[in-house]
Amino acid sequence: MAGKNPYVYAYTGPPFNWLGHVSETQFNAFQSWYNNGVPPTPAPAVFSKAASASSWTAIKQHYQIRAQQLRKTAGALEQFYATVNDEKLSPTFTKAAWQPPQAGYFQYVHRDDHLPMVAMGQVKAFLKERLQRQDDAVFHMNHLRNIIEKTEDKAENALDAPTSIPALISKINGYFALPTYSAVLVKDQSDVYPAGSTTPRYRVHELDPPTTYEMEQHGRVLPGGPVDLKEGAQPTS
């Protein structure tokens, strides 16, 4: 829209970006848009106009439905966390009603040259959701679908966990039973070296200091012979 007017940042069409000062072109364009709307191409017999009270019905119902759905979801979640969840939780959100300070309160007096901006800001507050409604609607539809998919995946994981976890643990134990993986499971309780010490045969992490067993194995390795270590022998030069 910026290409249709000489303004770079102050658009003459939606979203009517301006602060404080506004050109007559902008203001006239805004009033025309508000009163007459912008008919799509091809223009239908009836199209939405912001000045028409009936054009706000769908927006109102849209947010009423969303609010009701969110209330049901919030109620179900709060009941779940207060009763079924292993740790009893409750919401911490509070919205206390505004109260004047004890020392008293008086309305801020705006300078006269700010009043149009204040009024325009109030108008834009009413029109904000209307101007952003399309992007907002698509975002929420995509966002909710994403949340639903992730939530269903979590539900499926919870359903599969009782059978999948024992099977995976059994698979891990099968690996550990093979000599190939003897250094993967560091048996710090049943396979210590030297005997009677508390030092495991292998280190847990490669950045840990080499164990006594690893040092001895590394020192005894013969050229071309096997190395009983997690990593190969150090080069001779």
N, C-alpha and C positions, 0 to 999 in steps of 0.2 A: 504493500500500500504506500510505502514511502516514495516509490517511484512515480506516483500519481500527483505529487505535490512537491513544492520546493523545500519542504521540511525534512530534515534527516532523522530527528528523534521525535518530533511532535507530529504524530500521524493525524490526518484529517478523517480517517475511518477507524473502525474498531481495531484495537482497543482504545483509541482516542488518548494516546499517551501525552499528558501535559502536566505541568506543575504550576502552581501560582498564577502565571500569566498564560493567557490563551488568545490566539488570534481569532478575528471575526470569522475567517474561513473555517477554522476548526469548530467554533461554537455553532455556526450555521449548519455545518455538516453533521454535527452531533444531533442537533434538534431535528434535522431532516430524517436522520436515521431512526431517532427515537419515535417520531410521529408517523413516518411513512414506511419505515423498514427498508430493506434492500431485497427486492424481488429476485428470486433465482432465475436462471435461464434454462429452459423457457419458463416464463412467469406463470404460475398457476393462478386460478381465480382467487384463492385465499392463501395468504402467507402470513407468517408471524410478524407482528409489530409490537415493539416493547410498550407502546402507549396503550395498547389494548389490554384491558384487564383479563379477558378470557385467555390471552396468550400465556399468562402466568400459571394457569391451572395445571398444565402438564408438569411444569417445573415443581410446583408445590407438591403435587401428588408423588412425583419422583422422589423427592426428599422425605416425604412422609413415609413412603414405603421403605426407603432405605433406613430411616430412623427406627421404624417398627421392627424391621429385620435385625438391626443392630441391638435393639432392646431385647429381643428374644435370645439372640446369641449371648449378649452380656448376662442375661438372667440365667441361662443354662450354664455358662462358664462359672459364674459366681456360686451357683448351687453345687456344681461339681467340685470346685476347689474348697468349698466349705464343708463338704460331706464325704465325698469319695476319695479325693486326693490323699496321698500318704501324708502330706503336710498341709494342715488346714490353713488356708489363705483367705484374705479378704481384700477388696479394693481399698486403695489409699487415696483415691481421688476425692477431693472435696471442693465444693463451689459455694463458698459462703456469700451471702448477700452483701452488697456494698453498704457500708455504714460511714457516715461523715466522721471526721476526726473529732476528738474530744475538744480540741481548741476551736472548733467551728469550721465552716466551709462556705465559700461563696463562689459563684460561677466566674470562670475566667472570662475576661473582657477582651474580645478580639478587636484588633484595629480594623477600621472600615475596609481597607484595601485587601484584607484577608477574608472577608466574609464571602465573596464569590467562590474562592477556593474551598472554603469550608463547606459551603452548600454543594459545590460540585463533587467534593469528596464524599458527601453523604449520598449524592445521586449514584456515584460509582460504586458505593458500598452495596446499594440495592441491585445494581446491574452487574456486579462482579461475577456472580454465578451464571448469569445469563450469557455474558460474553465468553466465559470459559467453559460453558456447559458441555460442548461437544468433546473437547479434549478430556475434560474431567470424566465424562461418561465412558469414553473408550478406555481411559486409564484404569478406572475402577473395575470395568468388566474384565480387562486383561489381568489386573492385579488380583481380583477375586478368583479368577480361574487358576492363576498361579498358586494362590494360597490353598485352594481346594485340592489341586494336584499334590502339593507338598503334604497337606494334611492327610489325604488319603494314603499317600505313601507311608507316612508315619503310622497310620492305623494298620496298614498291611504288615509293616515291620513288627508291630506289636502282636499281630495275629500269628506271624510266622516264627517269632522269637522262641516260644516254648519248644518247638521241634528243631529249628535251625541251629540254635546255640549249642545244644548237646551234640548235634552232628558235626559242627565245626570244631568243637573241643575234641571230639573223637578223632577227627582228621588231624588236628595238631598233635595229639598224642601219638598218632601213627607216624608222623614225621619224626618225632623225638625218639621213637623206638628204633629208628634206622641209624647205623653208625655214621652215615653221612652228616647227620644233624647233631652229632654228639657235642659239638662246640656251640650250637645255637642255644640249647637249654643249659645254662650254667648251673650245675647241680651243687650249689653252695652248701647244702645240708648233708648230702649223701656221698659226694665225690670230692673230698678235699685232698690237698697235697701241700706239703708232706702229710702223712697219716698223723692224726691227732691234732693237726692245726685247724685253723678256721679259714684258711685261704682256699678258694675254689681252684679247680684245675685250670679253668680258662677265665679270662676277664670278660666282663659283661659288655663293655663298650670299647671300641678300638682305641679311644683316647685315654682309657684308663692305663695305669702302669702295667707292664707285662707281669704275669704271675710267675712264681718260681718254676712251675711246670713248663710254662712257655719259654722261659729263659733257658732252662736245661735242654729242652727240645731244640731250641734255636742254636745252642752251642754244640750239640751233638750231631747236627745234620752233616751228612757226607755229601761230597760233590755228586750231583746227579741222583741222590737218594730222595726218599719221600720226606715230606715235612709235615709233621702232625700239628699244624697250626692253622689258625683262621686265615692268615695271610702267608704269602711265600717268603722264602729266606731273603735276607738282605744281600744285595750284590757285593762281591768280594772287592770290587774297586769302583 
